[in-house]
Amino acid sequence: MTMAKDIMHEGAQWIPMTETLDRAARLMRELDVGSLPVSDANERLCGIITDRDIVTKCVAVGRDPAECTAGELCEGTPRWIDAEADIGDVLREMQEHQIRRLPVIERKRLVGMISESDLARHLTEEQIAAFAENVYAAR
């Protein structure tokens, strides 16, 4: 059985919710990623911010990324998956909530991330097509 920990990319890093968006953008560049999980004061997942969030919710509305924090952009209930979850559960979670990146948690700590490219390497063509249809379908 293929589990979340088998397909995730390791080395994902939190960014504290109090960190500024200019620092988040620099960290994204350093890590070569387009999103970062955001942690609260107890190092628990409180959201995810993307490079697009920084542009559309901060820069494009005239806010200063050096003053706006990662926590200010977090919206809704953060989604995650346990490292021991089956790949079918990963797929359902991402499809059901129309998300493209999923943090992987083990013993209440971030251990990796699953992205669309991680799925593409482990799914059949039919599964990939169903995923794309469900995640990208207009609601």
N, C-alpha and C positions, 0 to 999 in steps of 0.2 A: 504494500500500500504506500503510495506517494503522499508525503505529508508536507505541510506548509514549510517546515524547516528544510526540506529537501529542494525546494524550488526558489526560496527567497534569496535575495542577495544580502550577504552579511555586512556588518559595519555601518548600518544606519545610525545616525546621530540625532539626538534630541536637540532642540533649541529651547531655552527657557521662555516662558510666555512673557517675561519682562524684557527680553532682548529686543533691540531695535531692528527694524526691517532692513536698514543698510547693512547691519552685521549679518542678518539672515541671508541677504543676497550674496555677500562675500563668501559665506560658508557654502552656499549652493554652488557657487563658481569653483571653490576649492575642491569640493567633493564631486563635482560634475554631475549634479542632480537637479531636478526641477521642483522638488518638494522637500519639506522637512517636517517631521513630527514635532509637535509643540508640547512641552511638559509643564505641569504646574509645579508649585514649590516642593511637592512630595515626589517629584520625578514620575508622575503618572500622566498618561496621555490625555491631553485636553483638546487636541485638534491637530490639523495639518495645514500648513500654508504652502502655497505654490508660487512659483515665479510669476505666474499670471495674476494671482491674488495681489502681489506686491504692486504690479503695474496697474491693474484695474481698480483696486480698492484703496490705493494710497496715491501713487504718482499721478494717475489720470484725473483724480479729483482734487489735485492741488495740495495734498498733504506732504509733509516732509518725512521721508523714510528714516531720517536720523532721530525723529521724535515719536514716530508711530511704532508701537510694539507688536510682536508676533501675536500676543494674546488678544489684541484688538481685532485681528482678522479672523480668529477662530469662530466658527459658527456651527451650530447644531451639535448633535451627539457624535463624538468621534467613533469610527468603526475600526476594529482590529480583529486579529485572528490568533488563536493559540498556536504555538509552534508545532504541537502534536495533531492539529486538525488535518483531516483528509483533504486532498486537492479538490474533491467535489464540494466540500464545505467552503473552501476558499472561493471557488467559482460562484457558488450561490450567493455568498456574502457580497462579492463585488458586483454581480449582476443585479441582485435585489436592491442594492443601494446606489446603483449606477456610479460606482467609483473605479478609478483607474490605478490607485495605489493603496496598498493595504499594509499597515504596520503588523509585524509579527511579534507577539509577546510571549515570553517564557518566564515563569515565576515572577510575574508582575514587572518585568523589565523588557525593554526594547532589545530584540536580538537581530532584527532584519526588516526588510521591506519586500513586498511582492508587487511588481509592476506588470503592465501589459506584456512587456518583452519577456519577463520571466514566465508568464503563462504561455506565451507563444512557443517557447522552447519545450513545453511539457504537455501540450494539448494536441488533440487530433485536429485536422482541418475543420471538421464538423463542429467541434467544441469551440474553436476560435470564432467561427462564423456565428454561432449562437451567442457567444459572449459579446461580440461586436454589435449584433442586432439589439441585444438587451441593454447594454451599457450606453450605446450611442442613440438609441431610439428617443425621439422627442416625447416628453411626458405631457 
